[in-house]
Every structure is written in C-alpha cells, then in structure tokens.
Amino acid sequence: MQDKITAEKIEKYFDLTTRALKEVKKNIIKGREKYAREIIEMVENYLSDARHFEKKGDFVNAFAALNYAHGWIDAGVRLDVFDVHDSKLFTVK
C-alpha cells in the first residue's frame, strides 16, 4: 500500500502530464482552437502551481495540482478538443 507522496511520485506525474501536454499541443482538432488554448493555459498554470508547491516541500498540494492539470487534459480529450489515442497518457474513448 502506498500512503506517501514521495518526490519520485511527484516527478513521475510531472513527466506524465508534461508529455501529455506536449502531445495535445500538436493535436488540436480544427475548429476547437479557442477551447484548446483555454485548456492548455489552465494546464500550464496548474503545472506551475505544482512546481511552486514542490519547491516548498508541499508534496500534497503539488500532487493535487498535478492531478488537476492532467484532469484538464483528459477533459479536453473526452470533449474532442484534442485528437490523441495513447491510453497510457490519456483517458481515451
């Protein structure tokens, strides 16, 4: 059972979300650019918040911010804003 948020876990999720963000930026569905910009901005803001919390040693809030960031990405995928299919990076249909 894992009951601790470690630095390694934080880095794992930073890597996952950063890779997912890079993919969605390259795969915006035509006509959905406005929504994509809004989602990408929120993801980048939450990633920045996560780094801030991580630097303070606040892994709980860093992990929470990372989960919000990735949640925004997955919402965009499910709402057909991004055309991606990698089930390891995204919750795909």
Buried (B, 14 or more C-beta within 10 A) or exposed (E): EEEEBEEEBBEEBBEBBBEBBEBBEEBBBEEBEEBBEEBBEBBEBBBEBBBEBBEEEBBEBBBBBBBBBBBBBBBBBEEEBBBBEEEEBBEEE
